[in-house]
Amino acid sequence: MLDRSEPDATPRTAALIARAKRVATVAAAHADAVDRDPRFPREAVDAMREERLLGIMIPAHLGGEGADFADIAQICTTLGAACSASGMVFAMHQIKASSLVHHGLDSDWHRAFMQKVAEKQLLLGSATTEAGIGGDLRNSICSIVPDGDNVRIEKDATVISYGLDADAILATARRAPDAASSDQVMVVIEKHQASLEQTSTWDTLGMRGTTSHGFKLAATVPAEQVFPKPFAEIAAQSMLASSHLFWAALWFGIAGSALSKAQASVRQAARRMPNAVPPGAARLAAAAAELAGLKTLVRDGIARFEAARHDDAAINSMAFAVAMNAVKVEASRRAVALVQEALTIVGIQGYKNANPFSIGRQLRDILSAPLMIANDRILSNTATMLLMSRLDTDLED
């Protein structure tokens, strides 16, 4: 865990973690079925609503709880350890919530919508990818088209996060039909406003329960539902940081779950041979050190975001972007390696399905980590930034 439940945790944080653990119990009970079918983790999301976790990032004066990134990350870890897909749904929802919280407070419509999210525990999905551009979030082919007091959007989205189960979708598009591909805006589309024509099925190796099918999305919505700030600002100042940090926390949870199985396997071997060191014990010790390093990486990334979020110069700096990119790339690499090492420690029992030491689901799920906003794309962006900025070689910030 990321240790938000330590004795010095605030009562609010401790209560949030207790609620998350109750959801995790539900998620774990259905995790294998969600993965096998593959189907949306409805029971876990219903439990999130019952525990009122979907609106916790919304400010208190708008009906939420004002949870910070560290609180959200800990819940991602807790849920990820129980069911990767449930944890990913929660993480992706909170990434969208962060866009609202950090960039919607100056808009009457978005403030009212945040109140609705908190009151009704709405689930937020995402439509940022598009046929023809792949996973490049910072470019769009489609555009919003003015239509009186409304805007129209038609988007051929290669994936929409749990699109059939989302209560609202936050979609990106060019600002106008004649705008550059990178001149984007984000618009909130409520479920009753959206027309979804499914074009593909989410039949994947892992993370199967996120059910992120492809759709042709069409909607006409009041123009006030478009975020007042450009998507470039939303992406740089909250969306990419929240994506990298919440995903990294989730991957930490998956890796921790796999290593916990490895630890149980080594303990079982130790009971069988009390006078000998079990074969996997040394590997487990080394993996535990790697897990601790991953924990530090995630916590330091969260601390850096919280320190920069109220400083425009810091949060818009290349150094901050490079640091957030580094968290994502390194966390995904380490988490994959840790789950693979857990499988090596457990051995054939970890490779077999339907037994207490099986690590197959965790391994398939964690292999998505380097692919979600592909590491090569991130490293290419980082390389471009490093051509224009000094490499950070100091221990001090």
N, C-alpha and C positions, 0 to 999 in steps of 0.2 A: 504494500500500500504506500501512498504518498504521505502517510502519517498525519493526516488531518484529524485523526481521532485520538491523538496523544493527550495526556492529562492536561496540557496547557491550552487545548483547543477551546474556542469560545463555546458557550452553550448553544448558540445558533448553529455553529459548525457541527457540533456533536449531534444535534437533533437532525440536521440534514443527512449526516452519515447514517444515523439509525434508520431514517426513512429509506435511504438508498439501499441499505442492507435488506430491508423487507422486500423491496422490489427485486433485488438480486436473487432472493430465495425463489420468487415466482419465475424469474427469467431462467434460472438454472434448471428448474423442473421441466421446462419446455424446450430447452436449448437444442437437444438432439432432434426433436421433431421439427423445429423451425429449420434446422440445417438440412434434414433429410428430405423435406417435402418439395421444394423450399417454400416457406411461407412467411408472411409478416409476423413478427413476434407480438401478436395482439395482446396476449395475456400480460406480457411485461409492460407494454405501453399503457394498457388499462390500469395496471398497478402504479405506473408513473403518474397517471392522472389522479388516482385515488390518494396518492401521497403528495399531490400537488407539486411535483418536481418540474413540470414543463414551464412554469412561469417564474421560477426562482430568480432568474437573472433580471427580470423586470424590476425597475426601481420601486421601492416601497410605496411612494406616493401615487404610483399607478397600479397598485394592487399586488405587486410582486414582493420579493424579499431582498432584492439588491445583492444577491450572491455574487461573490467575486470569482475571478478565474481559478483561484486555488480550490475553492469549494466545488466548482463545476468539474475541474480536472479530477478531484478525488472521486466524485460520483462516476465519472467515465471509467476510472480504474476499477471501482467496485463492480459496476455492471459488466465491464469487459471481462473480468475474471469469471463471471457467471455465465455469460452468453455474449459472444463477440458481436453478433448482429444487434442485439438489444442495446448494447453499449454504443455501437456505431449510430444507431437511430437517435439515441439521446444526444450524442456528440454533434451530429449534423444538425439536429434541431437547435441546439444551443449556439452553434456557429451562426445560424440565421438570426437567433435572438440577439446575439452580440451586435449584428449590423443594425438592428432596430434600436438597441439601447444606446449605442455609441453615435448613431447618425440620424436618429428619428425624433429626438427630443425637441427639435425646433419646428416640428410640423404638427399641426393640430390633428390631422388625420392619423399620423403614425402614433402619436401619443394615445389617441382613442383606441387604436388597434392594439397597442400594447396592453391597455386595460382589458380588452377582450381576450387576449392571449392568456393573461393571468387569471381572469375570472372563469373562462370556459376551458382552460387548459388545452388550448389549440396546439396541434402538431404542425410545425413548419417544415416544408420541403424546399428543395433547391433545384433550379433549372439554369445552370450556368454553362453547361457544355452544349455543343451544337454540331450537327452534321456539317462537315466541311472544315471544321477547325479542331476537331478532336478535343483534347483536354485543355486547350489554351483558354483559360478563364478571362484573359485580358483582351480578347478580341471577339467580336460578334458579327455575324452575317445579317441576322434579322434586325429590324429597327422598330421603335415605337412610331406610330403614325397618328398625328393629331386628328381628332374627329370631334369638332365642337369643344365641349367641356370634357370630353373623354380622350383616351388614347387607345389605339388598337395594337395588338401584337400577335404575330404568328411566328412560332419558333419550332423548328425541327430538332427537338432535343434528343440527343442520343441516350441520355439517361435523365430521369427525374427521380430524385431520392424518394423512395416509397410513395410514388406519385398517386397511386390509387387510394392511399390511406392518409395522405396529408390533408389538413384542414385549410391550408394556404400554401402557396408556392411563391418563393421569391425568385424572380427571373431577371436575367440580364439581357440587354439589347442595345443597339446603337441609339444614340440620342434622337436621331432624325434620319429619314431616308437618305439624305445627302451627307451624313456625318461619317467621319473616318471609322474604321473597324474598331479602333481602340477608344473612341469617344463614346463611352457606354454609360448607361443608367441602370438602376435596379428598380423593379416595380413589384409591389405586393399584389398577388392575385388570389382572392379568396375562392374557396372550392366551388361555390355556386356561380362564380363568374367565369370559370374555366371550362373549355371544351378540350377533352383529351382523347386523341385517337392513337391507340397503342400501335407501335411500329416494330417493336422487338421485345424479347423476353429476357429477363435477368437470369440466365442459366449459367452459373459461374462455378469456379473451383471452390471458392470460399465466400464468406460474408453473404451467404445465399438469402438470409432472411431480410436483408435490406430491400429486396424486391424493387430495385431501381431500373424498371423497364424503360424502354425508349417510347417517346410520344411525340406526336405533332400537337403542340399546344396553341390554342387560339383563345383570345380573350379581349373584351372591350371593357375598360374600367375607367372610373373618374381620374382625371389627370393628377389629382392630389395624391393618388396612391403611388406615384413615382417619387422615389427618395429625392429630396431637394439637393443633396450633394452628389457629385459625380461618382460613378462606381470606382474610378481610379483611387479616390480618397477612401472609400469604404473598404476596398481590397487592401490597400497599404496600411490603413490605420487600425483595422479590426479583423477583417475576414480572414486574411492569410495567417495572421498571428493566432487567432482562435482556432483555425483549422489545424495548424501545425501543433499547437499546444494540447488541444483536446484529443486529437488523434494520438499524439505521443503518449498521453496519459492512458488512453485506451489500450495501446499496444503494450505499455508497461503492465497493465492488468492481465492481458493475455499471456505475456511472458511469465509473469508471476504465478499464474494459474498452472501453466505447464511445468514450471520448476517445483511447484508444490507437489505435483504428482511424482516428479522425479525424487523429491525428498522422501515421500511416503514409500516409494519403491526401495530406496536405499535403506530406510529404516526396517522395512520388512526383511530385506536381505541380512541386515545386522542381527535381527532376532533369530534368524535361521543359523547364523554362524557367529555366536557371541565372542569367540576368541580370535576373530580375524576382521580385518578392515574390508568392508564390502567393496567390490570392484568399482562401483561408480562414485564412491565417497569423495575422492580427490577431484573428480570432474565437477561434482556438485559444489564443492567449496569454491572452485574457480568460477563457476557460473553464478554463485551467490554474490561474489565480488563484482562481476559484470552487471548483475541486476542492480546492485547498489550504485554503480556508476550511471546506469540508465536513469535511476531515480533522481540522482543529483542533476543530471542534464535537464530533465523535465522541470524540476523545481526551480533551477536557476533560470530557465526560460520564462517561467511564469513570473518570477520576481522581476526579471528584466522588463517584461511587458507592463506590469503594474507600476514600475518606476517611470516608464516612458509615457504612459497613456495620457497624462495630463501635461505633457511637455511636447508641444507641436514640433519643435526642432528635433527632439530625440526620436519621436515616433515616425517622423517622415525622413529620417536619416538613412543613408545607405548602410551604415554600421548596424542599425536595428534590423533592417531587412535581411542583411547577410546573417545576422545572429539567429533570426527566426528560421531562415532557410536551413541553417546548420542543425537546428534542433530537429527539424523534420527528417532530414536526410540521415543524420546519425542515429536518431531514435529508431527509425524504420530498419536500418541495418542491424543495429544491436538486438532489437526484438526478434527479428528473424533468426539471427544466430543463436539467441538464447533458447528459442523453442526447438530449434534443430538439436541443440546440445541436450535439452531435456529428453528428446526422443532417444538420443544416443545413450544417455544414462539409464533410461528405463529398459531399452532394448526391445525385443520382439513383442512384449506385452504392450508397449506404447504404440506399436505399429498396428496391432490388432484392434478392431472396433469392438464395442460392447463389452468393455471390461473397465474396472476402476482406474487403470493406469493408461487408458487410451489417450493419445495426444493427436490423433488424426485431425479432429475438427480444429483444434488450436493451430496446428501447422498449416492447414489449408487457409484458415482465416488470416493468419499473420502474413502469408505470402502476398496479400493485397497491399501491405504497408508501403513497399517501395514504388508501387504502381499508382497509388492515389495521389494525383498531381505527381507525375513520374519524376523520380529522382534525377534522371538525366536532364529533364526540362528545368528543374530547379537549379541544378549545378550550372547549366548553361546561362541562366539568368544571373546567378551569383558571379560567374566569370565576367559577364558584361559589366556588372557593378564594380568589380575589383579593378577593372581597367581605368575606372574613374575615381577610385578612392584608395586610401591607405589601408594596408592590411593591419588588422588589430593584433599586435604582438605584445601587448601589455597585460599584466594581471589585473591592474586597476582599470575600472571603467572610465 
